[in-house]
Amino acid sequence: MAETNLVPRHKVTFEDFSRLAQRHGWKLDQRSARTASQDESPAFLWHIGGSGAVKLVQSATLNRCYMVIAGDEHGVLAAHVREAFPIFSPAEIIDRLSVARSAEDRKAALHLVAATATPCYDQTIYNAVCAGLEESDPFVQLAALAAAFYCRWQQFEPMIERMVGSPRVGENVRIVARNLLGLTRWDCG
């Protein structure tokens, strides 16, 4: 099933997205709504027809929300979401990576990459994530690990393996890197 992640420029609340869903006749999955109320990073799922779905994720880890659009008609569904909410384009995300100077800006740009979870390898994104993995700031390293985890590009695996054994990397970051290696199928890129 085809899937696209979209990252809005501004926070989209459950209420905001519910209005869009109601206009288009999308049906809220009640189980996801019950589960989301108890989750640090709530994810709300709407079913569209027989084979489509849209999920609104409010990620505490990434400090932002994003939408996962799946199904045979994901392009049409994505167009509806883009009409309702301003969305970051891939070019804008790459631009943010290239102009980020402060640690906070680099973290935010890497979190954008994670939220898009693009399965298609991009050399510019790869270079930026690798630079983040090699940073001395552990919070930037963690943001880069999140980007690598969400993208699942096989090209990241050797880099993360090196982090696990590096004495230059703090213990907390090494633990996260080790966990990612054990939990992630590096099947994209």
C-alpha atoms as one frame of an Amber mdcrd trajectory, in Angstrom:
protein
   0.000   0.000   0.000   1.444   3.390  -1.005   2.137   5.833   1.805   3.052
   9.523   2.088   3.995  11.556   5.147   3.125  15.250   5.226   4.485  17.726
   7.764   2.400  20.848   8.423   4.116  24.181   9.029   2.025  24.759  12.152
   0.574  22.469  14.763  -2.605  20.755  13.608  -4.889  19.770  16.466  -7.261
  16.844  16.584 -10.126  19.330  16.279  -8.560  20.990  13.212  -8.082  17.662
  11.478 -11.506  16.385  12.523 -13.141  19.290  10.665 -11.256  18.325   7.485
 -12.173  14.662   7.954 -15.830  15.501   8.505 -15.974  17.610   5.311 -14.690
  14.624   3.325 -16.644  11.901   5.122 -13.611  10.200   6.660 -14.474   7.966
   9.621 -12.527   8.224  12.884 -11.281   4.888  14.202 -12.698   4.938  17.736
 -10.057   2.566  19.063  -7.302   4.952  17.948  -9.130   7.834  19.656  -9.362
   5.915  22.954  -5.718   4.841  22.793  -4.531   8.321  21.811  -6.058   9.881
  24.911  -3.567   7.913  27.024  -0.521   8.303  24.782   2.345  10.776  25.084
   2.449  10.914  21.268  -1.190  10.454  20.257  -2.019   9.077  16.816  -5.553
   9.414  15.465  -6.628   7.264  12.516  -9.370   8.007   9.985 -10.566   5.371
   7.506 -11.338   6.464   3.980 -13.444   4.140   1.891 -12.271   0.567   1.601
  -8.533   0.950   1.208  -7.366   4.323   2.481  -6.407   5.826   5.806  -5.072
   9.073   7.203  -3.294   9.225  10.543  -2.579  12.416  12.495   0.462  11.879
  14.739   1.300  14.406  17.445   4.834  13.288  18.200   6.385  14.232  21.526
   9.690  12.744  20.351   9.850  14.983  17.285   8.118  17.935  18.959   5.793
  18.278  15.960   2.804  16.728  14.280   2.642  15.005  10.925   0.174  13.049
   8.836   0.608   9.570   7.364  -1.555   9.062   4.286  -1.946   5.517   2.990
  -3.887   3.722   0.321  -4.360   3.449  -3.389  -5.687   7.022  -3.532  -2.990
   8.518  -1.273  -2.222  11.237  -3.839  -5.829  12.480  -3.812  -5.978  12.292
  -0.017  -2.686  14.188   0.271  -4.097  16.913  -2.001  -7.058  17.360   0.376
  -4.676  17.702   3.325  -2.450  20.167   1.428  -5.504  22.297   0.606  -6.456
  22.480   4.280  -3.037  22.957   5.905   0.241  24.562   4.776   2.725  21.687
   4.346   6.532  21.696   4.147   7.783  20.748   0.688  10.772  18.382   0.345
  12.836  21.277  -1.049  12.038  23.423   2.005  13.113  20.652   4.356  16.406
  20.223   2.511  16.875  24.000   2.628  16.313  23.991   6.399  18.973  21.306
   6.739  21.481  23.340   4.767  20.924  26.674   6.555  20.651  25.335  10.124
  23.522  26.742  12.181  22.522  26.468  15.825  22.018  23.147  17.592  18.306
  23.979  18.003  17.918  24.666  14.276  19.751  21.435  13.383  17.535  19.433
  15.759  14.390  20.999  14.297  15.535  20.303  10.721  16.421  16.690  11.561
  13.016  16.241  13.207  11.426  17.481   9.969  13.340  14.774   8.098  12.152
  12.176  10.610   8.523  13.283  10.289   8.612  12.981   6.498  10.081   9.460
   6.810  10.948   9.478   3.152  11.804   5.952   1.979  13.626   7.308  -1.095
  17.335   7.908  -0.611  18.507  11.515  -0.996  22.226  12.333  -0.805  21.677
  15.803   0.718  19.489  14.408   3.488  21.898  11.521   4.041  24.834  13.934
   4.403  22.911  16.136   6.847  21.833  13.181   8.997  25.388  11.781   9.009
  26.712  15.209  10.035  24.186  15.173  12.885  25.315  11.701  13.946  28.902
  13.004  14.116  28.012  16.128  16.131  29.340  16.596  19.631  25.940  17.802
  20.915  24.090  14.694  22.167  20.674  16.236  21.468  21.585  16.789  17.817
  22.908  13.208  17.697  19.586  11.945  19.086  17.653  13.989  16.504  19.851
  12.491  13.768  19.202   8.993  15.145  15.463   9.731  15.028  15.775  10.804
  11.381  17.724   7.639  10.544  15.172   5.495  12.396  12.154   6.998  10.631
  13.774   6.876   7.157  15.173   3.329   7.669  17.728   3.779   4.888  20.158
   0.881   4.813  22.969   3.411   4.281  22.605   4.584   7.899  23.146   1.183
   9.518  26.989   1.096   9.298  27.217   4.648  10.629  25.034   3.791  13.626
  27.030   0.597  14.232  30.173   2.752  14.478  28.440   5.060  16.973  27.687
   2.124  19.270  31.393   1.353  19.599  32.715   4.908  19.635  34.253   6.263
  22.847  33.468   9.789  21.558  29.724   9.145  21.834  27.995   9.548  25.199
  26.534   6.504  26.917  22.891   7.601  26.512  23.334   8.150  22.780  25.115
   4.784  22.441  22.200   3.066  24.193  19.692   4.660  21.812  21.878   3.751
  18.814  22.182   0.139  20.030  18.404  -0.061  20.517  17.787   1.291  17.013
  20.050  -1.345  15.522  18.052  -4.052  17.259  14.625  -2.614  16.464  14.956
  -1.282  12.940  14.578  -3.032   9.617  16.974  -1.043   7.442  14.973  -1.838
   4.325  14.772   1.505   2.504  17.172   3.810   0.722
